[in-house]
Amino acid sequence: MESDSSATIIALVDDEIVGYASVAVREQPRFYRVKRVGAISGLMVAKEHRRKGIATRLLAQAKDYFRRRSIRFYTVYTAAANQAAISF
């Protein structure tokens, strides 16, 4: 599911959704030097499917989405207590 300003990228295993990444392009206030930035607000993989490279592939697809829109900078959001996500 994709538009010019946002997308949800899904990971399938045997036709079952096992992960997703939510991405968006955001306009910065005009006084910022970088006018548009990307944001990854969700990158989730079901527990039983972790450590198999799925999150890495979702992140690669998110970066590709931004690249196709000439977005050079992006942020990733996670909870401060989520050490697994921070390590990733």
Secondary structure, DSSP 8 states (H G I E B T S, - for coil): -B-SSEEEEEEEETTEEEEEEEEEEEE--TTSSS-EEEEEEEEEE-GGG-SSSHHHHHHHHHHHHHHHTT---EEE---TT-HHHHH-
